């Protein structure tokens, strides 16, 4: 199961927040992004999916497929045009010397 929430312009959301959930199987980030865009009635190119490392961790943009485990996952959704998304640095995963480190949103 994927729990998701929409963040505001600055990458923040209210706590306690109202999380929604969808059933999702598989590891494809592209498929998950398409499914969430459909649910939110948004253009798939207009959203950025992030995960949070721990309760108070930084947002990290998802750029590769999801983990192979079956655990539930929390996703924070940013609008591509938001200030939070503009601050993020998303590497070119196809570049020969791409930095494999995490990206803060």
C-alpha positions in Angstrom: 0.0 0.0 0.0 1.1 3.5 -0.8 0.2 6.3 1.6 0.5 9.8 0.0 0.0 13.4 0.8 0.2 16.6 -1.2 2.8 19.1 0.0 2.4 22.9 -0.3 4.6 25.3 -2.2 7.4 25.0 0.4 7.3 21.2 0.7 5.4 21.3 3.9 2.1 19.6 5.0 0.0 20.0 8.1 0.6 17.7 11.0 -1.5 15.8 11.8 -2.1 15.4 8.2 -4.7 13.5 6.3 -2.9 10.8 4.3 -4.7 9.0 1.5 -3.8 5.6 0.3 -3.9 3.5 -2.8 -3.1 -0.1 -3.5 0.0 -0.5 -5.7 2.1 -3.5 -6.5 5.3 -3.6 -8.4 8.5 -1.5 -8.3 8.0 0.9 -11.2 8.3 4.5 -10.2 6.9 5.5 -13.6 3.8 3.4 -13.0 3.4 4.8 -9.5 3.8 8.4 -10.7 1.2 7.8 -13.5 -1.3 6.2 -11.1 -0.9 9.0 -8.6 -1.2 11.7 -11.3 -4.4 9.9 -12.5 -5.8 9.9 -9.0 -5.0 13.5 -8.4 -6.1 14.5 -12.0 -2.8 16.1 -12.8 -0.3 15.9 -15.6 2.2 13.1 -14.9 5.0 15.5 -15.8 3.7 18.0 -13.3 4.5 16.1 -10.1 7.6 15.0 -8.2 7.4 12.1 -5.8 9.5 12.2 -2.6 10.0 9.9 0.4 10.9 11.0 3.9 13.7 9.2 5.7 12.2 8.8 9.2 9.6 11.0 10.9 11.7 14.2 10.8 13.9 13.3 7.9 14.5 15.4 4.8 12.4 14.8 1.7 14.3 12.8 -0.9 13.2 12.8 -4.6 12.5 9.3 -5.9 14.5 8.8 -9.2 14.8 5.0 -9.4 12.4 2.1 -9.0 10.9 1.3 -5.6 12.4 -1.1 -3.1 11.6 -4.8 -3.7 10.2 -5.3 -0.2 6.4 -5.4 0.3 6.3 -2.8 3.1 3.9 0.2 2.9 5.5 3.4 1.7 4.8 7.0 2.5 5.0 9.4 -0.5 5.0 13.2 -0.4 3.9 14.8 -3.7 5.3 18.1 -4.8 4.2 20.2 -7.8 7.0 20.6 -10.3 6.5 24.4 -10.4 6.6 24.8 -6.6 9.5 26.4 -4.7 10.3 23.1 -3.0 10.7 21.3 -6.3 12.8 24.2 -7.7 15.2 23.8 -4.7 15.6 20.2 -5.5 18.5 18.9 -7.5 17.6 15.9 -9.6 20.6 14.2 -11.2 20.7 12.9 -14.7 20.6 9.2 -13.9 21.8 8.4 -17.5 24.9 10.6 -17.3 28.2 8.7 -17.2 29.3 10.3 -13.9 25.9 10.8 -12.2 26.1 11.3 -8.4 24.3 8.4 -6.8 23.7 10.3 -3.5 20.4 11.3 -2.2 18.6 14.5 -3.3 17.0 16.8 -0.8 13.7 18.3 -2.0 
